[in-house]
Amino acid sequence: MNFFRKHIIPLSAVLTLAAVGCYEAYWLRGMYKTGKESAESIISSSVTKAEMEEYLERTSVAHGADSIHILSVKTESIPKVVSMSIDSLSGRPHAIQVHRIDSLGNSMEDLLSRRPDLDKIDSMFCALLDSAGLDIECELAFMENDGASGTLSGKDSTGADDAGNVILAVPSYVNDGYYQVSSGSLTRHIIGNMSGTVATSAGILLIIVMAFCLMDRTVKKQRKLEEMKNDFTRNITHELKTPIAVAYAASDTLQKYDLGNDPAKREEYLAVIKGQLDRLSGMVEIILSTAVESRAGLRLDLAMIQLRPMLEDAASQTRLKAGKPCDITVSVLPDSLEATIDRRLMSSVILTILDNAVKYSGNSVKISVKAYRDGQRTLISVSDDGIGIAPMDQKHIFEKFYRVHTGDRHDVKGYGIGLFFAKTIVEKHGGKISVTSKPGKGSSFVIEL
């Protein structure tokens, strides 16, 4: 069930593409078949019409009259002639009258003995194809029933090898045989006429693929956000419970063992309680501050602040709560360097970066904090020699809830919003924050104001 839910979009995409592809293939096949039948009909009618035109012209010259006599097939061994009046343009008969000819002398024998003028038929055939808009290369050959043949040059033909396969055999209505049409470009011609439809079909398939890819990407992103939210919930629950539990234990110890009368113990346990409450207060403040980007009309308490006191104060706080050797150096050039900032929020940003530098390091850590001017910009950099950040994680570390250590692992405490908070506050100041890092060689965060 989980597999099906996880892969429902790819499966839907495959089924949809298969269905649409089969339908379009069936549709295009039908269009191709219709186009081929239409082209074959044009070729057949063009061959017949060219033959009839040539025959009518030949017989007209033979008789020297407007009344044309056309020899038809023999029935019961009795020669018959069909007399037709022919439209000079279309070649179609207006009226047909069948009668015997018994007084033509040698005209019948002349007509029977004459072979068709293949060159003339070819010329007429080409002209008819052009007028019908059928621009293909083909070869036309006349095949007699006794096995003899005559090959016509054909429309734009360059030889039998270029003509291709036989596509049509057209029976002759006035000669003893049939016409054979060969072409290698008919399929290309039909597909060329379908190119717009084929392109549209391909475009529809591409749009479907793009739509499913976008949907799959969106669903994966939402699923990832859901997982990050769940991770955040588990981590923040642990983080909030820890200071509460420590403060509760210290308070309970004072009450249970009556240590309130011992000034040293009282101060020790009260300091523990205060430290945990401060930690809890800081976490709540950072969590609430992650919503600043959605607050309409957020106003920063901006003032011209000297950076050295703020940075040294942040370094001092970090040393006290580091819990391991922590060497932090602060360098400010010039010493009286100032910047227009909200001191409380910017101090929280620096503390967040310093806290990460301590957490993501070995048994000890060296941190360098620098502030300096670069043209019109004021830059604050925090560099460490910690474990570094993998390239694939660097582009995500400023996203809300993102943590390199996911799930409910607590070897490194955190809840995935510290750097998002830092980025939000810096951008509210009109600046930007960036990171460069190599795994095993530390990281460097740079704030540009």
Disulfide bonds with the S-S distance in Angstrom:
none
